[in-house]
Amino acid sequence: MKVLEPIRWDVVEKKLYVLNQLRLPTTIEYLEKNTIEGVFYAIKHMELRGAPLIGIAAAYGIVLGLKNLKSNENLFDNVKENAKFLAKARPTAFNLFWALNRMQKCAIEIKERPSLSLKEKVRIMEEEAIKIHREDERNNFRIGENFLNNLLVHDGDTILTHCNAGVLATSKYGTATSPMYLSKEKGWNIRVYVDETRPYLQGARLTAFELNEAGINVTLICDNMAGVVLSKGKVNEIIVGADRIAANGDVANKIGTMSLAVLAKHFDVPFYVAAPSTTIELACDCGNSIPIEERDANEVTNWFGTRIAPQGINVYNPAFDVTPHELITAIVTEKGVIKKSFSENIKKIAKVSKVL
């Protein structure tokens, strides 16, 4: 299978290369990011996106923020301030805060080892960012395995997905797409319907693109066609990703996910959420506590520089919605499958450190 790399870390030059998702699928372009400000811009302006990938990029951003650190400066203070800066890039994706918290914990451990040279301290911070990157790849593979091993996906199934929770949103395999890629590797005959996902068209531009590149049988539909597809019995299960999961099992994901869950309930189609355990925030009791990012009106009124709505029209553009846990059949993580008693079992799955 042909698999794209959404980001690359150059261990020699200490630079981050970001696949510019704003230009996909027509142009494959890698942007060089050698400052923390560059990483912030990439996250904020969606040159890269997807909760796991945002967290990975932020970890590398912390490393880039150490490049000009002087020997007499406090590394932990530098990391703490840069973490506050990066945390402002996107408010909903919990993986961002989880990764920044982990990098701060690493800085605390370094602080307690005064014998280390500045060069050794920076190297340890870089190694921690690389670990976060590689762990995500392993976790995504395990998510796919849990789908297949627990018989949530079968040979011959047709899956519907929304937005992009694929390779381009993670390090590799994706979350919602992981069972699709693993099924392909097994030689299974699966088919995938992809919602276009307005207003940013991540489904059309990204998910349809990457699955097609991998040789998976994919069909693109408009968001408002999902009801018809489900009503005709064309779909065996729906699999989506998540940007944040509350302690009770409520899930924030790309706008349109909740509507899809309501349709799934009506047509009795299993609705699965695929996400690493790092997407779970135990401190968030329910979906009402999840901050929902509202983005610029131009994303709705314009496309590729062309105005598609009246000048001066009022626009409401929430980037995410919250799907109540009652509408979710199961949440699948790298640690296992949660099918019932979400509040109780989520606590067993996730261990979230206190935010520094």
DRENDO-1510 file (C-alpha; in Angstrom, 1 decimal, always signed):
<recs>
REC; n; res; u; v; w
REC; 1; MET; +0.0; +0.0; +0.0 .
REC; 2; LYS; +1.1; +3.5; -0.7 .
REC; 3; VAL; +1.1; +5.5; +2.6 .
REC; 4; LEU; +1.8; +9.2; +3.0 .
REC; 5; GLU; +3.8; +10.7; +5.8 .
REC; 6; PRO; +2.0; +13.6; +7.4 .
REC; 7; ILE; +5.1; +14.9; +9.2 .
REC; 8; ARG; +8.8; +14.1; +9.2 .
REC; 9; TRP; +11.4; +15.0; +11.9 .
REC; 10; ASP; +14.9; +15.5; +10.7 .
REC; 11; VAL; +17.1; +14.2; +13.5 .
REC; 12; VAL; +20.2; +15.8; +11.9 .
REC; 13; GLU; +19.0; +19.2; +11.0 .
REC; 14; LYS; +16.5; +19.4; +13.9 .
REC; 15; LYS; +13.7; +20.5; +11.6 .
REC; 16; LEU; +10.0; +19.4; +11.2 .
REC; 17; TYR; +8.6; +18.9; +7.7 .
REC; 18; VAL; +4.9; +19.2; +7.4 .
REC; 19; LEU; +2.8; +17.8; +4.6 .
REC; 20; ASN; +0.7; +20.8; +3.7 .
REC; 21; GLN; -2.9; +19.4; +3.9 .
REC; 22; LEU; -4.3; +22.7; +2.6 .
REC; 23; ARG; -3.0; +21.8; -0.9 .
REC; 24; LEU; -4.2; +18.2; -1.0 .
REC; 25; PRO; -5.2; +16.3; -3.0 .
REC; 26; THR; -3.8; +18.3; -6.0 .
REC; 27; THR; -0.3; +19.1; -4.7 .
REC; 28; ILE; +2.0; +17.1; -2.4 .
REC; 29; GLU; +4.1; +19.8; -0.7 .
REC; 30; TYR; +6.2; +19.5; +2.5 .
REC; 31; LEU; +6.7; +22.7; +4.5 .
REC; 32; GLU; +9.9; +23.2; +6.6 .
REC; 33; LYS; +9.2; +24.3; +10.2 .
REC; 34; ASN; +12.3; +25.2; +12.2 .
REC; 35; THR; +10.7; +27.5; +14.8 .
REC; 36; ILE; +8.0; +27.0; +17.4 .
REC; 37; GLU; +6.1; +29.9; +15.7 .
REC; 38; GLY; +6.1; +27.9; +12.5 .
REC; 39; VAL; +4.6; +24.9; +14.3 .
REC; 40; PHE; +2.0; +27.1; +15.9 .
REC; 41; TYR; +1.0; +28.4; +12.5 .
REC; 42; ALA; +0.8; +24.9; +11.0 .
REC; 43; ILE; -1.6; +23.8; +13.7 .
REC; 44; LYS; -3.7; +27.0; +13.9 .
REC; 45; HIS; -4.1; +27.3; +10.2 .
REC; 46; MET; -4.6; +23.6; +9.6 .
REC; 47; GLU; -1.6; +22.9; +7.4 .
REC; 48; LEU; -1.7; +19.8; +9.6 .
REC; 49; ARG; -4.7; +18.6; +11.6 .
REC; 50; GLY; -6.2; +15.7; +13.4 .
REC; 51; ALA; -6.0; +15.4; +17.2 .
REC; 52; PRO; -3.1; +12.8; +17.4 .
REC; 53; LEU; -1.0; +14.6; +14.8 .
REC; 54; ILE; -1.5; +18.0; +16.5 .
REC; 55; GLY; -0.1; +16.5; +19.7 .
REC; 56; ILE; +2.9; +15.0; +17.9 .
REC; 57; ALA; +3.6; +18.3; +16.1 .
REC; 58; ALA; +3.3; +20.2; +19.4 .
REC; 59; ALA; +5.9; +18.0; +21.0 .
REC; 60; TYR; +8.3; +18.7; +18.2 .
REC; 61; GLY; +7.4; +22.4; +18.6 .
REC; 62; ILE; +8.6; +22.3; +22.2 .
REC; 63; VAL; +12.0; +20.9; +21.0 .
REC; 64; LEU; +12.3; +23.6; +18.3 .
REC; 65; GLY; +11.6; +26.2; +21.1 .
REC; 66; LEU; +14.8; +25.0; +22.8 .
REC; 67; LYS; +17.1; +25.7; +19.8 .
REC; 68; ASN; +18.2; +29.1; +21.0 .
REC; 69; LEU; +18.2; +28.3; +24.7 .
REC; 70; LYS; +21.3; +29.7; +26.5 .
REC; 71; SER; +23.2; +27.7; +29.0 .
REC; 72; ASN; +22.2; +30.0; +31.9 .
REC; 73; GLU; +18.5; +29.8; +31.1 .
REC; 74; ASN; +16.0; +27.6; +32.9 .
REC; 75; LEU; +14.9; +24.8; +30.5 .
REC; 76; PHE; +11.7; +24.1; +32.4 .
REC; 77; ASP; +10.6; +27.7; +32.3 .
REC; 78; ASN; +11.2; +27.7; +28.6 .
REC; 79; VAL; +9.2; +24.6; +28.1 .
REC; 80; LYS; +6.4; +25.9; +30.3 .
REC; 81; GLU; +6.0; +29.2; +28.5 .
REC; 82; ASN; +6.2; +27.5; +25.1 .
REC; 83; ALA; +3.6; +25.0; +26.1 .
REC; 84; LYS; +1.2; +27.8; +27.0 .
REC; 85; PHE; +1.9; +29.4; +23.6 .
REC; 86; LEU; +1.2; +26.2; +21.7 .
REC; 87; ALA; -1.9; +25.4; +23.7 .
REC; 88; LYS; -3.6; +28.4; +22.2 .
REC; 89; ALA; -3.4; +27.0; +18.7 .
REC; 90; ARG; -6.5; +24.7; +18.8 .
REC; 91; PRO; -8.7; +24.5; +21.9 .
REC; 92; THR; -10.7; +21.2; +21.3 .
REC; 93; ALA; -8.1; +18.5; +20.5 .
REC; 94; PHE; -7.2; +17.0; +23.8 .
REC; 95; ASN; -4.1; +15.3; +22.4 .
REC; 96; LEU; -2.5; +18.7; +22.1 .
REC; 97; PHE; -2.7; +19.3; +25.8 .
REC; 98; TRP; -1.8; +15.8; +26.7 .
REC; 99; ALA; +1.4; +16.0; +24.6 .
REC; 100; LEU; +2.4; +19.4; +26.0 .
REC; 101; ASN; +1.8; +18.1; +29.5 .
REC; 102; ARG; +4.0; +15.1; +28.9 .
REC; 103; MET; +6.8; +17.3; +27.5 .
REC; 104; GLN; +6.6; +19.5; +30.7 .
REC; 105; LYS; +6.8; +16.4; +32.9 .
REC; 106; CYS; +10.0; +15.4; +31.0 .
REC; 107; ALA; +11.4; +18.9; +31.6 .
REC; 108; ILE; +10.7; +18.5; +35.3 .
REC; 109; GLU; +12.6; +15.2; +35.4 .
REC; 110; ILE; +15.5; +17.0; +33.7 .
REC; 111; LYS; +15.3; +19.8; +36.2 .
REC; 112; GLU; +16.0; +17.3; +39.0 .
REC; 113; ARG; +19.2; +16.2; +37.2 .
REC; 114; PRO; +21.5; +19.3; +37.5 .
REC; 115; SER; +24.6; +17.3; +36.4 .
REC; 116; LEU; +23.3; +17.1; +32.8 .
REC; 117; SER; +24.7; +19.5; +30.2 .
REC; 118; LEU; +22.4; +21.7; +28.1 .
REC; 119; LYS; +23.1; +19.6; +25.1 .
REC; 120; GLU; +22.1; +16.4; +27.0 .
REC; 121; LYS; +18.9; +18.0; +28.3 .
REC; 122; VAL; +17.8; +19.1; +24.8 .
REC; 123; ARG; +18.6; +15.6; +23.5 .
REC; 124; ILE; +16.4; +14.0; +26.1 .
REC; 125; MET; +13.5; +16.4; +25.2 .
REC; 126; GLU; +13.9; +15.5; +21.5 .
REC; 127; GLU; +13.9; +11.8; +22.4 .
REC; 128; GLU; +10.6; +12.3; +24.3 .
REC; 129; ALA; +9.0; +13.9; +21.3 .
REC; 130; ILE; +10.1; +11.0; +19.1 .
REC; 131; LYS; +8.7; +8.6; +21.6 .
REC; 132; ILE; +5.3; +10.3; +21.4 .
REC; 133; HIS; +5.5; +10.1; +17.6 .
REC; 134; ARG; +6.4; +6.3; +17.6 .
REC; 135; GLU; +3.9; +5.4; +20.3 .
REC; 136; ASP; +1.1; +6.9; +18.3 .
REC; 137; GLU; +2.0; +4.7; +15.4 .
REC; 138; ARG; +1.9; +1.6; +17.6 .
REC; 139; ASN; -1.4; +2.7; +19.3 .
REC; 140; ASN; -3.1; +3.2; +15.9 .
REC; 141; PHE; -2.1; -0.3; +14.8 .
REC; 142; ARG; -3.5; -1.8; +18.0 .
REC; 143; ILE; -6.8; +0.1; +17.5 .
REC; 144; GLY; -7.1; -1.6; +14.1 .
REC; 145; GLU; -6.3; -5.0; +15.7 .
REC; 146; ASN; -9.0; -4.4; +18.3 .
REC; 147; PHE; -11.6; -3.8; +15.6 .
REC; 148; LEU; -10.7; -7.0; +13.8 .
REC; 149; ASN; -10.0; -9.2; +16.8 .
REC; 150; ASN; -13.3; -8.3; +18.4 .
REC; 151; LEU; -15.2; -8.9; +15.2 .
REC; 152; LEU; -16.4; -5.3; +14.8 .
REC; 153; VAL; -15.3; -5.3; +11.2 .
REC; 154; HIS; -15.5; -8.4; +8.9 .
REC; 155; ASP; -14.4; -9.4; +5.4 .
REC; 156; GLY; -16.8; -8.0; +2.9 .
REC; 157; ASP; -18.1; -5.1; +5.1 .
REC; 158; THR; -18.9; -1.6; +3.9 .
REC; 159; ILE; -17.8; +1.1; +6.3 .
REC; 160; LEU; -19.0; +4.8; +6.5 .
REC; 161; THR; -16.6; +7.3; +7.9 .
REC; 162; HIS; -16.6; +11.1; +8.5 .
REC; 163; CYS; -13.9; +13.8; +8.2 .
REC; 164; ASN; -10.4; +12.5; +8.3 .
REC; 165; ALA; -9.2; +10.2; +11.1 .
REC; 166; GLY; -6.7; +8.6; +8.9 .
REC; 167; VAL; -3.0; +8.5; +8.2 .
REC; 168; LEU; -3.1; +12.2; +7.5 .
REC; 169; ALA; -4.4; +12.9; +11.1 .
REC; 170; THR; -1.9; +10.7; +12.9 .
REC; 171; SER; +1.5; +9.2; +12.6 .
REC; 172; LYS; +0.5; +6.1; +10.6 .
REC; 173; TYR; -2.6; +3.8; +10.0 .
REC; 174; GLY; -5.0; +6.4; +11.4 .
REC; 175; THR; -7.6; +5.7; +14.1 .
REC; 176; ALA; -10.9; +5.3; +12.2 .
REC; 177; THR; -9.0; +4.1; +9.2 .
REC; 178; SER; -6.8; +1.6; +11.0 .
REC; 179; PRO; -9.2; -1.3; +10.6 .
REC; 180; MET; -9.5; -0.4; +6.9 .
REC; 181; TYR; -5.8; -0.5; +6.3 .
REC; 182; LEU; -5.3; -3.7; +8.3 .
REC; 183; SER; -8.2; -5.3; +6.5 .
REC; 184; LYS; -6.5; -4.4; +3.2 .
REC; 185; GLU; -3.3; -6.0; +4.4 .
REC; 186; LYS; -5.2; -9.2; +5.2 .
REC; 187; GLY; -6.6; -9.2; +1.6 .
REC; 188; TRP; -10.1; -8.6; +2.8 .
REC; 189; ASN; -12.7; -7.1; +0.4 .
REC; 190; ILE; -13.9; -4.0; +2.2 .
REC; 191; ARG; -15.6; -0.9; +0.8 .
REC; 192; VAL; -15.7; +2.6; +2.4 .
REC; 193; TYR; -18.1; +5.4; +2.0 .
REC; 194; VAL; -16.6; +8.8; +2.9 .
REC; 195; ASP; -18.6; +11.9; +3.8 .
REC; 196; GLU; -17.2; +15.0; +2.1 .
REC; 197; THR; -17.3; +16.8; +5.5 .
REC; 198; ARG; -18.3; +20.4; +5.0 .
REC; 199; PRO; -17.1; +23.1; +5.3 .
REC; 200; TYR; -13.4; +22.2; +5.1 .
REC; 201; LEU; -14.0; +19.0; +3.0 .
REC; 202; GLN; -11.5; +16.9; +4.9 .
REC; 203; GLY; -13.4; +13.8; +3.8 .
REC; 204; ALA; -13.2; +14.6; +0.1 .
REC; 205; ARG; -9.7; +16.2; +0.1 .
REC; 206; LEU; -8.0; +13.9; +2.6 .
REC; 207; THR; -9.7; +10.6; +3.5 .
REC; 208; ALA; -10.9; +9.8; +0.0 .
REC; 209; PHE; -7.5; +10.7; -1.3 .
REC; 210; GLU; -5.4; +8.6; +1.1 .
REC; 211; LEU; -7.7; +5.5; +0.9 .
REC; 212; ASN; -7.7; +5.7; -2.9 .
REC; 213; GLU; -3.9; +6.0; -2.9 .
REC; 214; ALA; -3.8; +2.9; -0.7 .
REC; 215; GLY; -5.9; +0.9; -3.2 .
REC; 216; ILE; -9.0; +0.7; -0.9 .
REC; 217; ASN; -12.4; +0.7; -2.6 .
REC; 218; VAL; -13.7; +4.1; -1.6 .
REC; 219; THR; -16.9; +6.0; -2.6 .
REC; 220; LEU; -17.2; +9.8; -1.9 .
REC; 221; ILE; -20.7; +11.1; -0.9 .
REC; 222; CYS; -21.9; +14.5; +0.3 .
REC; 223; ASP; -22.7; +14.8; +4.0 .
REC; 224; ASN; -26.5; +15.0; +3.4 .
REC; 225; MET; -26.4; +11.7; +1.4 .
REC; 226; ALA; -25.5; +9.6; +4.4 .
REC; 227; GLY; -29.2; +9.1; +5.4 .
REC; 228; VAL; -30.0; +7.7; +2.0 .
REC; 229; VAL; -27.0; +5.4; +2.0 .
REC; 230; LEU; -27.9; +4.1; +5.5 .
REC; 231; SER; -31.6; +3.7; +4.6 .
REC; 232; LYS; -30.7; +1.4; +1.7 .
REC; 233; GLY; -28.7; -0.9; +4.0 .
REC; 234; LYS; -25.5; -0.2; +2.2 .
REC; 235; VAL; -23.4; +0.2; +5.4 .
REC; 236; ASN; -22.4; -2.4; +8.0 .
REC; 237; GLU; -20.9; +0.0; +10.5 .
REC; 238; ILE; -19.8; +3.6; +10.9 .
REC; 239; ILE; -16.4; +4.4; +12.3 .
REC; 240; VAL; -15.3; +7.9; +13.2 .
REC; 241; GLY; -12.4; +9.5; +15.1 .
REC; 242; ALA; -12.4; +11.8; +18.1 .
REC; 243; ASP; -10.8; +15.1; +19.2 .
REC; 244; ARG; -11.8; +14.7; +22.8 .
REC; 245; ILE; -13.6; +12.1; +24.9 .
REC; 246; ALA; -15.2; +13.1; +28.2 .
REC; 247; ALA; -15.2; +10.8; +31.3 .
REC; 248; ASN; -18.8; +9.8; +30.6 .
REC; 249; GLY; -18.2; +8.7; +27.0 .
REC; 250; ASP; -19.5; +11.8; +25.2 .
REC; 251; VAL; -17.3; +12.5; +22.2 .
REC; 252; ALA; -16.3; +15.7; +20.5 .
REC; 253; ASN; -15.5; +15.2; +16.8 .
REC; 254; LYS; -15.7; +17.1; +13.5 .
REC; 255; ILE; -19.0; +18.9; +13.0 .
REC; 256; GLY; -21.5; +16.5; +11.4 .
REC; 257; THR; -20.6; +13.5; +13.6 .
REC; 258; MET; -23.5; +13.9; +15.9 .
REC; 259; SER; -26.0; +14.0; +13.0 .
REC; 260; LEU; -24.4; +10.8; +11.7 .
REC; 261; ALA; -24.8; +9.1; +15.1 .
REC; 262; VAL; -28.5; +10.0; +15.2 .
REC; 263; LEU; -29.0; +8.5; +11.7 .
REC; 264; ALA; -27.1; +5.4; +12.8 .
REC; 265; LYS; -29.4; +5.0; +15.8 .
REC; 266; HIS; -32.5; +5.3; +13.6 .
REC; 267; PHE; -31.3; +2.8; +11.0 .
REC; 268; ASP; -29.8; +0.4; +13.6 .
REC; 269; VAL; -26.2; +0.7; +12.3 .
REC; 270; PRO; -23.3; +0.2; +14.8 .
REC; 271; PHE; -21.6; +3.5; +15.5 .
REC; 272; TYR; -18.0; +3.2; +16.6 .
REC; 273; VAL; -15.5; +5.8; +17.8 .
REC; 274; ALA; -11.8; +5.0; +17.3 .
REC; 275; ALA; -9.3; +7.0; +19.3 .
REC; 276; PRO; -6.1; +6.5; +21.4 .
REC; 277; SER; -6.5; +6.6; +25.1 .
REC; 278; THR; -4.7; +9.9; +25.1 .
REC; 279; THR; -7.8; +11.5; +23.6 .
REC; 280; ILE; -9.7; +10.8; +26.9 .
REC; 281; GLU; -9.9; +13.6; +29.4 .
REC; 282; LEU; -11.0; +12.2; +32.8 .
REC; 283; ALA; -11.1; +15.8; +34.2 .
REC; 284; CYS; -13.9; +16.6; +31.7 .
REC; 285; ASP; -17.1; +15.0; +33.2 .
REC; 286; CYS; -19.3; +15.3; +30.1 .
REC; 287; GLY; -19.6; +16.7; +26.6 .
REC; 288; ASN; -21.1; +20.0; +27.9 .
REC; 289; SER; -17.7; +20.8; +29.4 .
REC; 290; ILE; -15.7; +20.4; +26.1 .
REC; 291; PRO; -14.7; +23.7; +24.6 .
REC; 292; ILE; -15.8; +23.9; +21.0 .
REC; 293; GLU; -13.7; +25.9; +18.5 .
REC; 294; GLU; -15.5; +28.3; +16.3 .
REC; 295; ARG; -13.6; +29.1; +13.1 .
REC; 296; ASP; -13.5; +32.0; +10.6 .
REC; 297; ALA; -16.6; +32.7; +8.6 .
REC; 298; ASN; -14.6; +32.6; +5.4 .
REC; 299; GLU; -14.4; +28.8; +5.6 .
REC; 300; VAL; -18.1; +28.7; +5.0 .
REC; 301; THR; -18.6; +31.7; +2.6 .
REC; 302; ASN; -15.5; +31.1; +0.4 .
REC; 303; TRP; -13.7; +28.2; -1.2 .
REC; 304; PHE; -10.3; +28.5; -2.9 .
REC; 305; GLY; -10.7; +32.2; -3.1 .
REC; 306; THR; -14.2; +32.2; -4.7 .
REC; 307; ARG; -17.2; +33.7; -2.8 .
REC; 308; ILE; -20.1; +31.2; -2.6 .
REC; 309; ALA; -22.4; +33.1; -0.2 .
REC; 310; PRO; -23.8; +36.7; -0.1 .
REC; 311; GLN; -21.6; +39.5; +1.2 .
REC; 312; GLY; -22.2; +40.3; +4.9 .
REC; 313; ILE; -24.2; +37.2; +5.6 .
REC; 314; ASN; -24.2; +36.0; +9.2 .
REC; 315; VAL; -22.2; +32.7; +9.7 .
REC; 316; TYR; -22.1; +30.2; +12.5 .
REC; 317; ASN; -19.1; +27.9; +12.1 .
REC; 318; PRO; -18.4; +25.5; +15.0 .
REC; 319; ALA; -15.6; +23.1; +14.0 .
REC; 320; PHE; -16.9; +20.3; +16.2 .
REC; 321; ASP; -20.0; +18.8; +17.8 .
REC; 322; VAL; -20.5; +16.5; +20.7 .
REC; 323; THR; -22.1; +13.0; +20.3 .
REC; 324; PRO; -23.8; +11.8; +23.4 .
REC; 325; HIS; -22.5; +8.5; +24.7 .
REC; 326; GLU; -26.0; +7.0; +24.4 .
REC; 327; LEU; -25.6; +7.1; +20.6 .
REC; 328; ILE; -22.3; +5.3; +20.6 .
REC; 329; THR; -22.1; +1.5; +20.2 .
REC; 330; ALA; -18.5; +1.2; +21.3 .
REC; 331; ILE; -15.3; +3.3; +21.8 .
REC; 332; VAL; -12.2; +1.4; +20.5 .
REC; 333; THR; -8.8; +2.4; +21.9 .
REC; 334; GLU; -5.4; +0.8; +21.8 .
REC; 335; LYS; -6.1; -0.7; +25.2 .
REC; 336; GLY; -9.4; -2.3; +24.4 .
REC; 337; VAL; -13.0; -1.9; +23.5 .
REC; 338; ILE; -15.6; -0.1; +25.7 .
REC; 339; LYS; -19.1; -1.3; +24.8 .
REC; 340; LYS; -21.1; -0.4; +27.9 .
REC; 341; SER; -20.8; +1.4; +31.3 .
REC; 342; PHE; -18.7; +4.1; +29.6 .
REC; 343; SER; -18.1; +6.2; +32.8 .
REC; 344; GLU; -16.8; +3.2; +34.7 .
REC; 345; ASN; -14.8; +1.6; +31.9 .
REC; 346; ILE; -13.3; +4.8; +30.6 .
REC; 347; LYS; -11.6; +5.3; +33.9 .
REC; 348; LYS; -10.0; +1.9; +33.6 .
REC; 349; ILE; -8.8; +2.6; +30.1 .
REC; 350; ALA; -7.3; +6.1; +30.6 .
REC; 351; LYS; -4.8; +7.5; +33.0 .
REC; 352; VAL; -4.6; +11.2; +32.6 .
REC; 353; SER; -1.9; +13.2; +34.4 .
REC; 354; LYS; -2.7; +16.4; +36.3 .
REC; 355; VAL; -2.1; +19.4; +34.1 .
REC; 356; LEU; +0.9; +21.4; +35.2 .
</recs>
